[in-house]
Amino acid sequence: MEANDFKTELVVIGGSAGSLQVILEMLKNLNDHLDFPMVLVLHRKAQAISILPKLLQKFSKLEVIEIEDKTEIENNKIYIVPSDYHLLFETKNSVSLDGSEKMNYSRPSIDVIFRSASEIFGEGVVAVLLSGANADGVEGLNYIKKNNGKVWIQDPETAEVNYMPMQAKLNVDYDLITTPEDLAKYINQLK
């Protein structure tokens, strides 16, 4: 398949410690229309009421939605995985939440979500791994790459906590290393 024939069906972004500032920077600079949905999975503490969706909405021209079980995924929207659940894609338009054991000390686990996205979207997924303190995401990125999806990694030199992107850079056949400032630009170029 020619590179210009690639059709983006999903952008999924995983991050942990130090990734929130990158996400906020990206949201401010995204186009006001995307031809695909975006899913954000961030390691965060479980709490009854989450202020994160409201915070992200303040920086985003696109609607930000915290996922609930059986949420229907639509283009041109940004979805955030709730704390204390893994996200599983059932179809290209439907997701479910799973409360099974933590992976890499995390629920939601970036690996679980990257793998599930790859199983449903195959080469149509673009996965981005940001700042963080553990190796969550590396296994999922490798799975995405094996299924011909695109793998982007935050430049570890720009990460507040560089362990996670450094592990990915060392252990994954990536397509792009990006800075926080350039992330939105690259997403805006996706077709």
C-alpha positions in Angstrom: 0.0 0.0 0.0 1.3 3.4 -0.9 1.9 5.8 2.0 -0.6 8.3 0.5 -3.3 5.6 0.4 -3.2 5.2 4.2 -6.6 6.1 5.7 -6.6 7.1 9.4 -9.5 5.5 11.2 -8.4 6.2 14.8 -5.8 8.1 16.7 -5.1 6.7 20.2 -2.8 8.5 22.5 -1.4 7.0 25.7 0.4 8.9 28.5 1.3 8.9 32.1 3.3 11.2 34.4 4.1 14.4 32.5 1.7 13.8 29.6 -1.1 16.1 30.6 0.8 19.3 29.5 1.5 17.6 26.1 -2.2 16.8 25.7 -3.2 20.4 26.5 -0.7 21.8 24.0 -1.9 19.4 21.4 -5.6 20.2 21.9 -5.0 24.0 21.6 -3.5 23.4 18.1 -5.7 20.8 16.6 -7.9 21.6 13.6 -11.5 22.2 14.3 -12.4 19.1 12.2 -10.8 15.7 12.1 -12.0 12.8 9.8 -11.4 10.3 12.6 -12.0 9.9 16.4 -9.3 10.4 18.9 -9.0 8.3 22.1 -6.9 9.5 25.1 -5.8 7.0 27.7 -4.0 8.6 30.7 -2.8 6.9 33.9 -4.7 8.7 36.7 -6.0 8.0 40.1 -9.5 6.5 40.5 -12.0 9.1 41.8 -15.7 9.4 41.8 -15.9 12.6 39.9 -13.4 13.4 37.2 -12.6 17.0 36.3 -10.3 16.0 33.5 -12.9 16.0 30.7 -14.0 19.5 31.6 -10.3 20.7 31.8 -9.6 19.2 28.4 -12.7 20.7 26.9 -11.5 24.2 27.8 -8.5 23.7 25.5 -10.3 21.9 22.7 -12.3 23.1 19.7 -13.7 19.5 19.4 -16.1 17.9 21.8 -14.4 15.9 24.6 -16.3 13.0 26.0 -15.5 10.7 28.9 -16.2 7.2 27.7 -19.0 5.1 29.3 -19.6 1.4 28.7 -21.0 1.0 25.1 -20.2 4.5 24.1 -20.6 4.9 20.3 -17.4 6.3 18.8 -17.8 9.1 16.2 -15.3 11.0 14.0 -14.3 14.5 14.9 -14.7 13.8 18.7 -12.1 13.3 21.4 -12.8 10.5 23.9 -11.1 10.0 27.2 -10.9 6.6 29.0 -12.3 6.8 32.5 -10.0 6.0 35.4 -10.0 2.5 36.8 -11.2 0.8 33.6 -9.5 -0.8 30.6 -11.0 0.1 27.3 -11.8 -2.5 24.7 -13.0 -1.8 21.1 -15.9 -4.1 20.2 -16.3 -2.6 16.7 -15.0 0.5 14.9 -17.9 2.4 16.5 -18.4 0.7 19.9 -16.4 0.2 23.0 -16.8 -1.5 26.3 -15.2 -0.9 29.7 -13.4 -3.7 31.6 -12.5 -3.8 35.3 -10.1 -6.7 35.1 -6.7 -6.7 36.9 -4.2 -3.9 36.4 -1.6 -4.3 33.7 1.8 -2.6 34.3 0.4 -1.4 37.6 -2.3 0.6 35.6 -6.0 0.5 34.8 -6.5 1.8 32.3 -3.6 0.1 30.6 -2.2 1.7 27.5 -1.0 -1.8 26.3 -4.5 -3.2 26.6 -6.1 -0.3 24.6 -3.4 -0.2 21.9 -3.8 -3.9 21.4 -7.6 -3.8 21.2 -7.4 -0.8 18.8 -5.0 -2.7 16.6 -7.3 -5.8 16.5 -10.2 -3.7 15.3 -8.6 -1.0 13.2 -5.4 -2.8 11.9 -3.5 -0.5 9.6 -6.0 2.3 10.2 -4.7 3.1 13.7 -2.2 5.8 14.6 -0.9 5.2 18.2 1.0 7.9 20.1 3.0 7.3 23.3 3.8 10.2 25.5 5.7 10.9 28.8 5.5 8.4 31.6 7.3 6.5 34.3 6.7 2.8 33.4 6.9 0.7 30.2 3.1 0.6 29.6 2.5 1.0 25.9 5.6 -0.6 24.5 4.0 -4.0 24.0 0.9 -2.4 22.5 3.0 -0.3 20.1 4.8 -3.5 18.9 1.4 -5.1 18.3 0.2 -2.1 16.4 3.3 -2.1 14.2 3.0 -5.9 13.6 -0.5 -5.1 12.2 0.8 -2.3 10.0 -0.6 0.6 12.1 1.5 3.8 12.6 3.6 4.3 15.8 4.5 7.7 17.0 6.6 8.4 20.2 7.2 11.6 22.1 10.9 12.5 21.9 12.2 11.3 25.2 14.4 14.5 25.4 11.2 16.6 25.6 9.3 14.3 28.1 8.9 15.5 31.7 9.3 11.8 32.6 11.2 10.1 29.8 11.2 6.4 30.9 8.1 5.4 28.9 8.9 7.1 25.6 12.6 6.0 25.9 11.5 2.3 26.4 9.4 2.7 23.2 12.2 4.3 21.3 14.6 1.5 22.2 12.2 -1.4 21.7 9.7 -0.4 19.0 10.0 0.0 15.2 8.5 3.5 15.2 7.3 5.7 12.3 7.8 9.1 14.0 9.5 10.8 16.9 7.6 14.0 17.8 7.9 17.0 20.1 4.9 18.3 22.1 4.9 21.4 19.9 4.7 19.4 16.6 2.2 16.7 17.7 -0.9 18.6 16.7 0.7 19.5 13.3 1.3 15.9 12.5 -2.3 14.9 13.6 -3.8 17.7 11.5 -2.0 16.3 8.4 -3.5 12.8 8.8 -6.2 11.9 6.2 
